[in-house]
Amino acid sequence: MILIKNATILTLLGDEVIYGGEILIQDSTIQYAGPPKSVYENVDMVIDASNHIAMPGFVNSHTHLAMTLMRGIADDIPLQKWLNDIIFPIEDKLTEEDVYFGTLLALIESIRTGTTTVSDFYMFPHVSAKALGESGLRGNIGVAYASKPLVSDKLILERAQEIFDKFNEMDNGRIIVSLAPHAPYTCSQNLLKETGVLARKLGAVIQIHLHETEKEVLDYKEHYGQTPIEYLDSVGFFDNKVIASHCVWVSENDLRILENRHVGVASNPQSNLKLGSGIPPIDKFLKHNLAVSIGTDGASSNNNLSVLEDMRLLSLIAKGVTRNPENISAPELLRIATLQGSLNLGFENVGRLKEGYKADIIIIDASKANMIPSTNPHSLVAYSMYPEDVDTVIVDGKILMKDRILLTIDEEFVKNKVKEKFIKISKLLNKNKKNSTLD
């Protein structure tokens, strides 16, 4: 058992704050979270959290982990040019080993910035499962696919089901698998429809990019006479648990569909703004009671994986666009970045510090200058803390980082391996640039 004592606890049960509180962890589960009690027996470790805040870990509900390999290689260009001219050609050359080390690097960054649950939406999902298993983080691995000229939709989905059957509920449910059709503009209508059928059969979550740019929505309407969201609704795609990433360009009808179908929205404000895709309509999401969570997107478009930074930007957009500072209180913002992300990804017992919930906890150093004076701890986390203020990270009752020291991943080894991998990527990038100039 692990006992955390003397902590300022944000349970995220309403606005509750427990000062000088205790959290008792047995195996993977919280046994108690509240005011100090009598002396506990059989405690294996005691963590003194004086001058620290304990709260549920952040949830990154949309990212492409191994894209850390391409951090900073294609800045300041539009999405489609970014994808087609830079990213896709490099991804065609990536190996499983490349993706493994790129994923581990992302998981290091995630742990260090207080994320305890991640989504992934990338190639080689079995490699992602291996890296996640080793790291100790909780995750939802999306089996990513798109339509291919010489591969049938049936075969694509059969391969997806093989991955699902092999890795779903791995490590006692710490790792689950979802279906991840890339987007309506890269998947045939039949593939999208059959994805919905398969998801119902498997009971799987679906991850998908939706309405990220204005052009993709306009092109789809011109070709099919309806928006992607309207089409997916018409074929029962949303009869499943779906988490839709981006949703920047949505009509009132699109929003009503998302609301009525209880579709979760993973908002990625930094990526959307950096790629010039637009400003996510956070105020409209809230007006329609959508289940909004936070995603960083990949490190090649953000360019970091700090949920804290995207969380803060989401709040500022909601306040600034509407000129209403009351939009999203600090406790509400923290729940969006924790509990709602967990629910959107399919984890029902994560995101609160409460008896019976999984022990996914971060401990934040509140003695730093930016965290003083000790006013409202919800506000301090929402608006004042830096990602590096995270001191200790616990997932499923296991300590992954203590006193800023990583315990499950050899950080220096992984960083050096990624540096080696980037030599190959740099050569590919230079070759692509040369060919583009010749064209």
C-alpha positions in Angstrom: 0.0 0.0 0.0 1.0 3.6 -0.6 0.0 6.5 1.7 0.1 10.1 0.5 -0.2 12.4 3.4 -0.3 16.2 4.2 -1.6 16.9 0.6 -3.9 19.6 -0.7 -6.2 17.3 -2.5 -8.4 18.3 -5.5 -10.8 15.3 -5.8 -12.6 16.9 -8.8 -15.8 16.1 -7.1 -17.3 19.5 -7.5 -15.2 22.3 -6.1 -14.0 20.2 -3.1 -10.5 20.9 -1.7 -9.1 18.9 1.2 -6.2 20.5 3.0 -3.7 18.3 4.8 -5.5 15.3 3.4 -4.5 11.7 2.9 -4.8 9.2 0.0 -4.5 5.5 0.5 -3.7 3.3 -2.5 -3.9 -0.5 -2.5 -2.8 -2.3 -5.6 -4.3 -0.2 -8.5 -7.2 1.4 -6.6 -7.8 4.4 -4.3 -9.0 3.0 -0.9 -9.4 6.4 0.7 -9.1 10.1 -0.1 -10.0 12.6 2.5 -9.1 14.3 5.8 -6.4 12.6 8.0 -7.5 9.4 9.7 -6.0 7.1 12.3 -2.7 5.3 11.8 -2.7 2.9 8.9 -1.3 -0.6 9.0 0.7 -2.5 6.4 1.7 0.6 4.5 4.7 -0.1 2.2 5.5 3.6 1.3 4.6 7.0 2.7 4.8 10.1 0.5 4.9 13.3 2.4 3.0 15.8 0.1 3.4 18.8 2.3 3.4 22.0 0.1 2.1 19.9 -2.8 -1.2 19.5 -4.6 -2.5 16.0 -5.4 -5.1 15.6 -8.2 -6.1 13.2 -11.0 -3.6 13.1 -13.9 -4.2 14.9 -17.1 -5.7 13.0 -20.1 -4.4 13.6 -23.7 -7.5 12.5 -25.6 -6.0 13.0 -29.1 -2.4 12.6 -30.2 -0.1 10.7 -32.5 2.6 9.7 -30.1 5.5 8.7 -32.5 5.2 12.0 -34.4 7.7 13.3 -31.8 10.1 12.0 -34.5 9.1 14.9 -36.7 8.9 17.6 -34.2 9.7 21.0 -35.8 10.4 19.7 -39.3 7.4 21.3 -41.0 6.3 24.5 -39.3 4.2 27.4 -40.6 2.4 25.7 -43.5 -1.3 24.7 -44.1 -2.6 21.3 -43.0 -2.9 19.6 -46.4 0.5 20.8 -47.6 2.0 19.8 -44.3 0.5 16.3 -44.6 0.9 15.6 -48.3 4.3 17.2 -49.0 6.1 16.5 -45.7 4.5 14.1 -43.2 3.0 11.3 -45.4 6.2 10.8 -47.5 8.3 10.4 -44.3 5.8 8.2 -42.6 5.9 5.8 -45.6 9.6 5.2 -44.7 9.2 4.7 -40.9 10.0 1.3 -39.4 8.5 -0.3 -36.4 11.7 0.5 -34.4 11.4 4.1 -35.4 7.8 4.3 -34.2 8.7 2.4 -31.0 11.3 4.9 -29.9 9.3 7.9 -31.1 6.4 6.6 -28.9 8.6 6.1 -25.9 9.9 9.7 -26.3 6.3 10.9 -26.3 5.5 8.9 -23.2 8.5 10.4 -21.4 7.2 13.9 -22.2 3.7 12.9 -21.2 4.8 11.6 -17.8 7.0 14.6 -17.1 4.1 17.0 -17.9 1.6 15.2 -15.7 -0.4 13.1 -18.2 -1.5 9.7 -16.9 -3.8 8.7 -19.8 -3.1 9.0 -23.5 -4.8 8.2 -26.8 -2.7 7.1 -29.8 -3.7 7.3 -33.4 -0.8 6.0 -35.5 0.8 3.2 -37.5 2.0 -0.1 -35.9 -0.5 -0.2 -33.0 1.2 -3.3 -31.6 4.3 -1.2 -31.2 2.4 1.4 -29.3 1.0 -1.3 -27.1 4.5 -2.5 -26.3 5.7 1.0 -25.4 2.7 1.8 -23.3 3.0 -1.5 -21.5 6.6 -0.7 -20.6 5.9 2.9 -19.6 3.1 2.1 -17.1 0.8 4.8 -18.6 -2.9 4.2 -19.3 -3.9 4.4 -22.9 -6.4 3.9 -25.7 -4.6 2.8 -28.8 -6.4 3.6 -32.1 -5.9 1.1 -34.9 -5.4 3.7 -37.6 -6.5 3.0 -41.2 -7.6 4.7 -44.5 -8.9 3.4 -47.8 -6.3 1.9 -50.1 -6.7 1.3 -53.9 -5.6 -2.4 -53.8 -6.9 -3.4 -50.4 -10.5 -4.2 -49.7 -12.5 -2.6 -46.9 -13.2 -6.0 -45.6 -9.5 -6.8 -45.3 -8.7 -3.5 -43.6 -11.3 -4.2 -41.0 -10.3 -7.8 -40.5 -6.7 -6.6 -39.7 -8.1 -4.0 -37.3 -10.1 -6.6 -35.5 -7.0 -8.8 -35.1 -5.3 -6.0 -33.3 -8.3 -5.4 -31.2 -8.7 -9.0 -30.2 -5.0 -9.3 -29.3 -4.4 -6.1 -27.3 -7.8 -4.8 -26.0 -8.0 -4.9 -22.2 -4.2 -5.5 -22.0 -2.6 -5.2 -18.5 -5.9 -5.6 -16.6 -7.7 -3.0 -18.7 -4.9 -0.3 -18.4 -4.6 -0.4 -22.2 -7.6 -0.6 -24.5 -7.9 -0.6 -28.3 -10.2 1.5 -30.5 -11.0 1.6 -34.2 -9.5 4.7 -35.8 -10.5 5.5 -39.4 -8.4 8.5 -40.3 -11.0 10.9 -41.7 -14.0 11.1 -44.1 -11.7 12.5 -46.8 -9.3 9.5 -46.6 -11.9 6.8 -46.0 -14.6 5.6 -48.4 -18.1 6.0 -47.3 -18.4 2.2 -47.2 -15.4 1.8 -45.0 -16.8 4.4 -42.6 -20.2 2.6 -42.5 -18.6 -0.8 -42.0 -16.4 0.6 -39.2 -19.6 1.5 -37.4 -20.9 -2.0 -37.8 -17.7 -3.6 -36.6 -17.5 -1.2 -33.6 -21.0 -2.3 -32.5 -20.0 -5.9 -32.8 -16.8 -5.4 -30.7 -18.1 -2.8 -28.3 -15.2 -0.6 -29.3 -14.6 3.1 -29.1 -14.1 4.9 -32.4 -11.5 7.7 -32.8 -11.8 9.9 -36.0 -10.6 13.3 -37.3 -13.7 15.3 -38.1 -14.3 18.8 -39.6 -10.7 20.0 -39.0 -10.6 22.4 -41.9 -13.2 24.4 -43.8 -12.0 23.0 -47.1 -12.6 19.3 -46.2 -16.2 20.1 -45.2 -17.0 22.2 -48.3 -15.4 19.5 -50.6 -17.4 16.8 -48.9 -20.7 18.7 -49.3 -20.0 19.4 -52.9 -19.3 15.7 -53.6 -21.9 14.1 -51.4 -24.5 16.8 -50.7 -24.0 16.6 -46.9 -21.4 17.3 -44.3 -19.2 14.4 -43.0 -21.1 14.5 -39.7 -24.4 14.4 -41.4 -23.3 11.4 -43.5 -21.9 9.5 -40.5 -25.2 10.1 -38.6 -27.2 8.8 -41.5 -25.4 5.4 -41.5 -25.5 4.8 -37.7 -21.8 5.5 -37.2 -22.7 7.5 -34.0 -24.6 4.6 -32.6 -21.2 3.7 -31.1 -19.1 5.5 -28.5 -17.2 8.0 -30.8 -14.5 10.6 -29.9 -14.2 13.1 -32.8 -11.1 15.2 -32.9 -11.1 18.8 -33.9 -14.6 19.7 -35.1 -13.5 23.2 -35.9 -15.9 23.8 -38.8 -19.3 22.7 -37.6 -22.8 24.0 -38.4 -25.7 24.2 -36.0 -27.1 21.0 -37.5 -23.7 19.3 -37.0 -23.6 20.4 -33.4 -27.2 19.2 -32.8 -26.2 15.8 -34.2 -23.1 15.6 -32.0 -25.2 16.5 -29.0 -28.0 14.1 -29.7 -25.6 11.3 -30.4 -23.5 12.0 -27.3 -20.3 12.2 -29.4 -17.2 13.2 -27.4 -15.1 16.0 -28.9 -11.4 16.1 -28.5 -10.4 19.7 -29.0 -6.8 20.5 -30.1 -6.6 24.3 -30.0 -2.9 24.7 -30.3 -2.6 22.5 -33.3 -5.7 24.1 -35.0 -4.3 27.6 -34.5 -0.7 26.7 -35.5 -1.9 25.0 -38.7 -4.2 27.9 -39.5 -7.2 25.5 -39.5 -9.3 27.9 -37.5 -10.4 28.6 -33.9 -12.3 25.7 -32.3 -15.8 26.9 -31.3 -15.5 26.1 -27.6 -18.4 28.3 -26.7 -20.7 26.4 -29.1 -19.5 23.1 -27.8 -20.5 24.2 -24.3 -23.8 25.6 -25.5 -24.7 22.3 -26.9 -23.5 20.4 -23.8 -20.9 18.4 -25.7 -18.5 16.2 -23.9 -15.3 18.2 -24.6 -11.9 16.9 -23.7 -8.3 18.1 -24.5 -5.9 16.8 -27.1 -2.5 18.1 -28.0 -2.4 16.4 -31.5 1.0 15.2 -32.6 4.3 16.9 -31.7 4.9 17.7 -35.3 2.0 20.1 -35.4 1.8 21.5 -31.8 4.9 21.1 -31.1 4.7 19.7 -27.5 2.5 17.2 -25.6 1.6 19.3 -22.6 -2.1 18.9 -21.9 -1.8 21.8 -19.5 -0.9 24.2 -22.3 -3.8 23.2 -24.5 -6.2 23.2 -21.5 -5.3 26.8 -20.7 -5.6 27.9 -24.3 -9.1 26.2 -24.5 -10.2 28.2 -21.5 -8.9 31.5 -22.9 -10.6 30.9 -26.3 -13.9 30.2 -24.5 -13.6 33.4 -22.6 -12.1 35.7 -25.2 -14.3 34.8 -28.2 -17.5 35.3 -26.2 -16.1 38.2 -24.1 -17.4 36.3 -21.1 -14.8 35.6 -18.4 -17.3 33.4 -16.6 -17.1 30.7 -19.4 -15.5 27.6 -17.8 -14.5 27.9 -14.2 -11.2 26.6 -13.0 -12.7 23.4 -11.5 -14.7 22.8 -14.7 -11.5 23.2 -16.7 -9.6 20.7 -14.7 -12.5 18.2 -15.1 -12.4 18.7 -18.9 -8.7 17.9 -18.8 -9.0 14.8 -16.6 -12.4 13.1 -16.0 -14.0 14.0 -19.4 -11.0 12.9 -21.3 -11.0 9.5 -19.5 -14.7 9.1 -20.2 -14.3 10.0 -23.9 -11.6 7.4 -24.3 -13.6 4.7 -22.7 -12.3 4.6 -19.1 -15.1 4.8 -16.6 -13.2 4.6 -13.3 -10.5 7.2 -13.9 -10.4 11.0 -13.3 -11.4 11.5 -9.7 -9.7 11.0 -6.4 -12.4 8.8 -4.8 -12.7 5.5 -3.2 -12.9 2.7 -5.9 -11.4 4.8 -8.7 -8.1 3.9 -10.2 -5.1 5.5 -8.6 -4.0 7.8 -11.5 -2.6 10.7 -9.5 -0.2 13.6 -10.0 1.5 15.4 -7.2 2.4 19.1 -8.0 5.0 21.1 -6.3 3.1 24.1 -4.8 6.2 25.7 -3.2 7.4 27.2 -6.5 7.3 31.0 -6.9 4.6 30.8 -9.6 2.3 28.8 -7.2 2.5 31.4 -4.3 0.5 32.8 -2.6 -1.6 29.7 -1.8 -4.9 31.1 -2.9 -7.3 28.9 -4.8 -5.6 25.6 -5.7 -7.9 24.9 -8.6 -6.9 28.3 -10.0 -3.2 27.8 -9.4 -3.3 24.6 -11.4 -5.5 26.0 -14.2 -3.7 29.3 -14.7 -0.4 29.4 -12.8 1.5 26.1 -12.8 4.1 25.1 -15.4 4.3 21.5 -16.7 7.6 21.0 -15.0 5.9 21.6 -11.6 4.7 18.0 -11.7 6.8 16.2 -9.1 5.4 12.7 -8.9 3.2 10.6 -11.2 1.3 7.5 -10.2 -0.8 5.3 -12.6 -2.8 2.3 -11.7 -1.2 2.5 -8.3 2.4 2.3 -9.7 4.8 5.2 -9.3 6.2 6.2 -12.7 8.0 9.3 -11.6 9.1 10.4 -8.1 10.9 13.7 -7.3 11.1 14.3 -11.1 13.0 11.0 -11.6 11.5 8.6 -14.2 11.3 5.1 -12.9 9.9 3.1 -15.9 11.8 4.3 -19.0 15.5 4.9 -19.6 15.2 8.5 -20.7 18.7 9.1 -21.9 18.8 5.9 -23.9 15.5 6.8 -25.6 16.6 10.4 -26.4 19.8 9.2 -27.9 18.0 6.6 -30.1 15.6 9.2 -31.4 18.5 11.5 -32.3 19.9 8.6 -34.3 16.6 8.0 -36.0 16.3 11.7 -36.9 19.4 11.4 -39.0 17.5 9.2 -41.4 14.4 11.5 -41.3 16.6 14.5 -42.1 17.9 12.8 -45.2 14.4 12.0 -46.3 13.3 15.6 -45.6 16.1 17.0 -47.6 15.4 14.6 -50.5 11.7 15.6 -50.5 12.7 19.3 -50.5 15.1 18.8 -53.4 12.4 16.9 -55.4 9.8 19.6 -54.7 12.2 22.2 -56.0 12.9 20.3 -59.2 9.1 19.9 -59.7 
